[in-house]
Amino acid sequence: MKLSATRSGMFTRGAMLVASVTAGAVLATATGAQAAPHQPADRAAAVQLADQDGFTATELEQGKTLADGIAELGIDEDQFARALDIALTRTIDTHGLRERLAALPASPTAQQTAEAAYPGDAEAQAAMLPVLANEKVRYTTLQNLGAQSGEQAPAVAFGWWDKTKFIVGCAAAVAGVLISFVPAGSGVRVARAVKLFKSYGAKKTAEILWRFMKGKHVGSKEREAVKAFIGISAIQKACT
């Protein structure tokens, strides 16, 4: 009888333990089911939401358009950095610019356009060649250079002018900024952008912009560089 009672007590305790574990499992399942709708679908989504923090929906859309524009431009991060470095450290030599542009053939090559913008500066010319490889972008750039030259009747002075009648897209706007900051937007915005880019350096600035365009994390301070770039009037207008 004692053995029987002992066994009975063991069975009773075992049953209680099983019931306790089962109840706990049910409770955990129910709690998880209730909590699931409040969590992102997966970790990647959670990371993406966190990475986007600090940018408005409009700025994020600009980032996508900017990425498409640079893809159309056909340049990678390193090429962008080299061109940006030239833009930050050089200025277009406007002395004799009109004459150099007028001397160009009806269909200037990227090399000829780069030489007209930066005469005698082989480093600047080499950095700008990838930016000017796209024909549509090249003619839009020539149009901007024509305005910088002070020419009032370019249709007469420049044999290539009739080929510049393209809609200015994001790619051309980016090229315009890289060729020269001067006509890219209002003085205050451009000056602010130049100051920020110089503080980071061209390579770091390019890295930050590339991370933003790919939807990757951009630090709180680094966001200033992104906002400065997409805030330049020409970029803001064309890459929206």
DRENDO-1510 file (C-alpha; in Angstrom, 1 decimal, always signed):
<recs>
REC; n; res; u; v; w
REC; 1; MET; +0.0; +0.0; +0.0 .
REC; 2; LYS; +2.8; +2.4; +0.8 .
REC; 3; LEU; +4.4; +1.6; -2.6 .
REC; 4; SER; +1.1; +2.1; -4.3 .
REC; 5; ALA; +0.6; +5.5; -2.6 .
REC; 6; THR; +4.1; +6.5; -3.5 .
REC; 7; ARG; +3.6; +5.7; -7.1 .
REC; 8; SER; +0.2; +7.4; -7.0 .
REC; 9; GLY; +1.9; +10.6; -5.7 .
REC; 10; MET; +4.6; +10.4; -8.4 .
REC; 11; PHE; +2.0; +10.1; -11.1 .
REC; 12; THR; +0.1; +13.0; -9.6 .
REC; 13; ARG; +3.2; +15.2; -9.5 .
REC; 14; GLY; +4.1; +14.1; -13.0 .
REC; 15; ALA; +0.7; +15.0; -14.3 .
REC; 16; MET; +0.9; +18.4; -12.7 .
REC; 17; LEU; +4.4; +19.0; -14.2 .
REC; 18; VAL; +3.1; +18.0; -17.7 .
REC; 19; ALA; +0.1; +20.3; -17.3 .
REC; 20; SER; +2.3; +23.1; -16.2 .
REC; 21; VAL; +4.7; +22.8; -19.1 .
REC; 22; THR; +1.8; +22.4; -21.6 .
REC; 23; ALA; +0.1; +25.5; -20.2 .
REC; 24; GLY; +3.4; +27.5; -20.4 .
REC; 25; ALA; +3.8; +26.4; -24.0 .
REC; 26; VAL; +0.3; +27.4; -24.9 .
REC; 27; LEU; +0.8; +30.8; -23.1 .
REC; 28; ALA; +4.1; +31.4; -24.9 .
REC; 29; THR; +2.5; +30.5; -28.3 .
REC; 30; ALA; -0.5; +32.8; -27.6 .
REC; 31; THR; +1.7; +35.6; -26.5 .
REC; 32; GLY; +3.9; +35.2; -29.6 .
REC; 33; ALA; +1.0; +35.2; -31.9 .
REC; 34; GLN; -0.3; +38.4; -30.3 .
REC; 35; ALA; +3.1; +40.1; -30.5 .
REC; 36; ALA; +4.0; +39.0; -34.0 .
REC; 37; PRO; +1.8; +41.7; -35.8 .
REC; 38; HIS; +3.7; +44.4; -34.0 .
REC; 39; GLN; +7.2; +43.2; -35.3 .
REC; 40; PRO; +8.7; +43.7; -38.8 .
REC; 41; ALA; +8.3; +40.7; -41.1 .
REC; 42; ASP; +12.0; +39.8; -40.7 .
REC; 43; ARG; +15.3; +41.1; -39.5 .
REC; 44; ALA; +16.1; +42.7; -42.9 .
REC; 45; ALA; +13.0; +44.8; -42.7 .
REC; 46; ALA; +13.8; +45.9; -39.2 .
REC; 47; VAL; +17.3; +46.9; -40.3 .
REC; 48; GLN; +15.9; +48.8; -43.3 .
REC; 49; LEU; +13.4; +50.7; -41.1 .
REC; 50; ALA; +16.2; +51.6; -38.7 .
REC; 51; ASP; +18.5; +52.7; -41.6 .
REC; 52; GLN; +15.9; +55.0; -43.0 .
REC; 53; ASP; +15.5; +56.8; -39.8 .
REC; 54; GLY; +16.4; +60.5; -40.1 .
REC; 55; PHE; +15.3; +61.0; -43.7 .
REC; 56; THR; +11.9; +62.1; -44.9 .
REC; 57; ALA; +9.9; +60.0; -47.4 .
REC; 58; THR; +10.6; +62.6; -50.0 .
REC; 59; GLU; +14.4; +62.4; -49.4 .
REC; 60; LEU; +14.3; +58.6; -49.6 .
REC; 61; GLU; +12.5; +58.9; -53.0 .
REC; 62; GLN; +15.1; +61.3; -54.1 .
REC; 63; GLY; +17.8; +58.8; -53.1 .
REC; 64; LYS; +16.2; +56.2; -55.5 .
REC; 65; THR; +16.0; +58.7; -58.3 .
REC; 66; LEU; +19.5; +59.8; -57.7 .
REC; 67; ALA; +20.7; +56.2; -57.8 .
REC; 68; ASP; +18.9; +55.8; -61.2 .
REC; 69; GLY; +20.5; +59.0; -62.5 .
REC; 70; ILE; +24.0; +57.9; -61.5 .
REC; 71; ALA; +23.4; +54.5; -63.0 .
REC; 72; GLU; +22.4; +56.3; -66.3 .
REC; 73; LEU; +25.6; +58.4; -65.9 .
REC; 74; GLY; +27.5; +55.1; -65.8 .
REC; 75; ILE; +30.0; +56.0; -63.1 .
REC; 76; ASP; +31.0; +54.0; -60.0 .
REC; 77; GLU; +31.8; +55.3; -56.5 .
REC; 78; ASP; +35.5; +55.8; -57.2 .
REC; 79; GLN; +34.9; +57.7; -60.4 .
REC; 80; PHE; +32.3; +59.9; -58.7 .
REC; 81; ALA; +34.9; +60.5; -55.9 .
REC; 82; ARG; +37.6; +61.5; -58.3 .
REC; 83; ALA; +35.3; +63.9; -60.2 .
REC; 84; LEU; +34.0; +65.4; -57.0 .
REC; 85; ASP; +37.5; +66.0; -55.8 .
REC; 86; ILE; +38.2; +68.0; -59.0 .
REC; 87; ALA; +35.0; +69.9; -58.5 .
REC; 88; LEU; +36.0; +70.8; -55.0 .
REC; 89; THR; +39.6; +71.8; -55.8 .
REC; 90; ARG; +39.4; +73.2; -59.3 .
REC; 91; THR; +37.3; +75.9; -61.0 .
REC; 92; ILE; +36.4; +76.1; -64.7 .
REC; 93; ASP; +38.8; +78.5; -66.5 .
REC; 94; THR; +36.3; +80.9; -68.0 .
REC; 95; HIS; +39.1; +83.0; -69.6 .
REC; 96; GLY; +38.9; +82.0; -73.2 .
REC; 97; LEU; +36.1; +79.5; -72.6 .
REC; 98; ARG; +33.8; +80.9; -75.3 .
REC; 99; GLU; +36.6; +80.5; -77.9 .
REC; 100; ARG; +37.4; +77.0; -76.7 .
REC; 101; LEU; +33.7; +76.0; -77.0 .
REC; 102; ALA; +33.3; +77.6; -80.4 .
REC; 103; ALA; +36.3; +75.7; -81.6 .
REC; 104; LEU; +34.7; +72.3; -80.8 .
REC; 105; PRO; +33.4; +70.2; -83.7 .
REC; 106; ALA; +29.7; +69.6; -84.2 .
REC; 107; SER; +29.9; +66.3; -82.3 .
REC; 108; PRO; +32.5; +66.8; -79.5 .
REC; 109; THR; +34.0; +63.8; -77.8 .
REC; 110; ALA; +34.2; +63.4; -74.1 .
REC; 111; GLN; +38.0; +64.1; -74.3 .
REC; 112; GLN; +37.4; +67.3; -76.4 .
REC; 113; THR; +34.8; +68.5; -73.9 .
REC; 114; ALA; +37.0; +67.8; -70.9 .
REC; 115; GLU; +39.9; +69.7; -72.6 .
REC; 116; ALA; +37.6; +72.7; -73.3 .
REC; 117; ALA; +36.5; +72.8; -69.6 .
REC; 118; TYR; +40.0; +72.2; -68.1 .
REC; 119; PRO; +42.6; +73.2; -70.6 .
REC; 120; GLY; +46.1; +72.0; -69.8 .
REC; 121; ASP; +44.9; +70.0; -66.7 .
REC; 122; ALA; +45.4; +66.3; -67.6 .
REC; 123; GLU; +44.3; +65.1; -64.1 .
REC; 124; ALA; +41.0; +67.0; -64.2 .
REC; 125; GLN; +40.4; +65.9; -67.8 .
REC; 126; ALA; +41.0; +62.3; -66.9 .
REC; 127; ALA; +38.7; +62.5; -63.9 .
REC; 128; MET; +35.9; +64.0; -65.9 .
REC; 129; LEU; +36.0; +61.6; -68.9 .
REC; 130; PRO; +33.7; +59.0; -67.3 .
REC; 131; VAL; +31.2; +61.7; -66.4 .
REC; 132; LEU; +31.2; +63.0; -70.0 .
REC; 133; ALA; +31.0; +59.5; -71.6 .
REC; 134; ASN; +27.2; +59.7; -71.8 .
REC; 135; GLU; +26.4; +61.7; -75.0 .
REC; 136; LYS; +23.1; +63.2; -73.7 .
REC; 137; VAL; +24.9; +64.3; -70.5 .
REC; 138; ARG; +27.8; +65.7; -72.5 .
REC; 139; TYR; +25.6; +68.0; -74.6 .
REC; 140; THR; +23.8; +69.2; -71.5 .
REC; 141; THR; +27.1; +69.9; -69.9 .
REC; 142; LEU; +28.2; +71.8; -73.0 .
REC; 143; GLN; +25.0; +73.9; -72.7 .
REC; 144; ASN; +25.9; +74.8; -69.1 .
REC; 145; LEU; +29.5; +75.6; -70.1 .
REC; 146; GLY; +28.1; +77.8; -72.9 .
REC; 147; ALA; +26.1; +79.8; -70.3 .
REC; 148; GLN; +29.2; +80.1; -68.1 .
REC; 149; SER; +31.1; +81.5; -71.1 .
REC; 150; GLY; +28.8; +84.5; -71.3 .
REC; 151; GLU; +27.7; +83.7; -74.8 .
REC; 152; GLN; +24.4; +85.4; -75.6 .
REC; 153; ALA; +23.8; +83.7; -79.0 .
REC; 154; PRO; +25.2; +80.2; -78.7 .
REC; 155; ALA; +23.1; +78.9; -81.5 .
REC; 156; VAL; +25.3; +81.0; -83.8 .
REC; 157; ALA; +28.7; +80.6; -82.0 .
REC; 158; PHE; +28.6; +76.9; -81.3 .
REC; 159; GLY; +28.2; +74.3; -84.0 .
REC; 160; TRP; +27.0; +71.7; -81.5 .
REC; 161; TRP; +24.2; +73.8; -79.9 .
REC; 162; ASP; +21.4; +72.2; -81.9 .
REC; 163; LYS; +22.2; +68.9; -80.2 .
REC; 164; THR; +21.8; +70.2; -76.6 .
REC; 165; LYS; +18.0; +70.3; -76.7 .
REC; 166; PHE; +17.5; +67.5; -74.3 .
REC; 167; ILE; +15.3; +67.4; -71.2 .
REC; 168; VAL; +17.6; +67.9; -68.2 .
REC; 169; GLY; +17.4; +64.7; -66.2 .
REC; 170; CYS; +19.0; +63.6; -63.0 .
REC; 171; ALA; +22.1; +62.2; -64.7 .
REC; 172; ALA; +22.8; +65.5; -66.4 .
REC; 173; ALA; +22.2; +67.4; -63.1 .
REC; 174; VAL; +24.7; +65.3; -61.3 .
REC; 175; ALA; +27.2; +65.8; -64.1 .
REC; 176; GLY; +26.6; +69.5; -63.9 .
REC; 177; VAL; +27.5; +69.5; -60.2 .
REC; 178; LEU; +30.6; +67.5; -60.8 .
REC; 179; ILE; +31.8; +69.7; -63.6 .
REC; 180; SER; +31.2; +72.9; -61.7 .
REC; 181; PHE; +29.4; +73.9; -58.6 .
REC; 182; VAL; +28.9; +77.4; -59.8 .
REC; 183; PRO; +25.7; +77.0; -61.9 .
REC; 184; ALA; +24.3; +74.1; -59.8 .
REC; 185; GLY; +22.1; +76.1; -57.5 .
REC; 186; SER; +21.7; +79.0; -55.1 .
REC; 187; GLY; +24.9; +80.4; -53.7 .
REC; 188; VAL; +24.1; +79.5; -50.0 .
REC; 189; ARG; +23.2; +75.9; -50.7 .
REC; 190; VAL; +26.2; +75.3; -52.9 .
REC; 191; ALA; +28.6; +77.0; -50.4 .
REC; 192; ARG; +27.2; +74.9; -47.6 .
REC; 193; ALA; +27.5; +71.7; -49.7 .
REC; 194; VAL; +31.1; +72.5; -50.7 .
REC; 195; LYS; +32.0; +73.2; -47.1 .
REC; 196; LEU; +30.6; +69.9; -45.9 .
REC; 197; PHE; +32.1; +67.9; -48.7 .
REC; 198; LYS; +35.5; +69.4; -48.1 .
REC; 199; SER; +35.3; +68.6; -44.4 .
REC; 200; TYR; +34.6; +64.9; -45.2 .
REC; 201; GLY; +36.8; +64.7; -48.3 .
REC; 202; ALA; +35.6; +63.6; -51.8 .
REC; 203; LYS; +36.1; +59.9; -51.1 .
REC; 204; LYS; +34.2; +59.8; -47.8 .
REC; 205; THR; +31.4; +62.0; -49.3 .
REC; 206; ALA; +31.1; +59.5; -52.2 .
REC; 207; GLU; +30.9; +56.6; -49.8 .
REC; 208; ILE; +28.2; +58.3; -47.7 .
REC; 209; LEU; +26.1; +59.1; -50.8 .
REC; 210; TRP; +26.5; +55.5; -52.1 .
REC; 211; ARG; +25.4; +54.1; -48.8 .
REC; 212; PHE; +22.3; +56.4; -48.8 .
REC; 213; MET; +21.4; +55.4; -52.4 .
REC; 214; LYS; +21.7; +51.7; -51.5 .
REC; 215; GLY; +19.5; +52.1; -48.4 .
REC; 216; LYS; +22.3; +51.4; -46.0 .
REC; 217; HIS; +22.9; +53.0; -42.7 .
REC; 218; VAL; +24.0; +56.7; -42.7 .
REC; 219; GLY; +25.1; +58.2; -39.4 .
REC; 220; SER; +23.3; +61.2; -37.9 .
REC; 221; LYS; +26.2; +63.6; -38.7 .
REC; 222; GLU; +26.8; +62.1; -42.1 .
REC; 223; ARG; +23.2; +62.8; -43.1 .
REC; 224; GLU; +24.1; +66.4; -43.4 .
REC; 225; ALA; +26.3; +65.6; -46.4 .
REC; 226; VAL; +23.4; +63.7; -48.0 .
REC; 227; LYS; +20.9; +66.4; -47.4 .
REC; 228; ALA; +23.3; +69.1; -48.7 .
REC; 229; PHE; +23.8; +67.2; -51.9 .
REC; 230; ILE; +20.2; +66.4; -52.7 .
REC; 231; GLY; +19.3; +70.0; -51.5 .
REC; 232; ILE; +21.4; +71.6; -54.3 .
REC; 233; SER; +18.7; +73.2; -56.5 .
REC; 234; ALA; +19.7; +71.4; -59.7 .
REC; 235; ILE; +19.7; +68.0; -58.0 .
REC; 236; GLN; +16.5; +68.8; -56.1 .
REC; 237; LYS; +14.7; +69.8; -59.2 .
REC; 238; ALA; +16.0; +67.0; -61.6 .
REC; 239; CYS; +16.2; +64.1; -59.1 .
REC; 240; THR; +12.7; +64.2; -57.7 .
</recs>
